[in-house]
Amino acid sequence: MAVSYKRLFHLLIERDMTTTQLQHKAGFSSNIVPRMKRNGYISLDTIESICRALNCGVDDILEFIDADE
């Protein structure tokens, strides 16, 4: 299983928020956004801070996908 952060990027568009604004609001480092764009690993702490900043649940920002996709 792999993780996709497409839901997060769609949510940011809906809320008219940039990734830089999210970075500042959630307090994570600048290297996290490129990792998410590549569906790479980010820590549970970072996921939690994003959810708190956006007032949403984990399933609103990520989904598990088949690794073959």
N, C-alpha and C positions, 0 to 999 in steps of 0.2 A: 504494500500500500504506500502511496505517496500522498503528499499534501498539496492542495492548490489554494492559492490566496486570491483567486479571481473574485470571489465574493467580497473581499475587502476592497478591492479596487473599484468594483461596481458601487459599493456603499459610499466610498469617498466621492465618486461622481455624483451620486444622488444627493449628498450633503454639501456639494460644492466646496470640497476641502482638498487641498493638495497634500501630497505625501510629506512635504516639508512641514506643513502645519500640523499634521498628525505626529510627526517626529517630535516636534516641540511640545505638543500637548501631552503626549504619552511618555516623553522623556527617554527615548531610546537613541542609540547612536546612528550615525548616517550610513553605516555599512549594512544595516538591517533591510532597508528598502530594496537595494539590488538583490539581496538574498531572496526576499519575498517574490520579486519579479521573476526569479529563476526557480521558484517553488522550492527553495532550499530550506535548511533547518533554521528555525529560530526558537529560542528558549520559551518555556512555558511562562516564565516571568514576563517576557516581552509580550506574549499573547495576552496575558492578563492585563498588562498596562494599556494595550491597545483597546481591549474590551471596556476597560474602565473609562478611558478617554472618549470612546464613542458611545458609551452607555448601551452596549449590546452584548449578546452572547457569543460564545466561541463559534457556534454554527452559523452565525451571521458573517463571519470573516474568513472562515476556511472550510474546506471539505476534503474528505479522503477520497482519492481516486485510485483506480487500478494502475499499478506501476507501468503497465504496457501502453497506456494512453499517451 
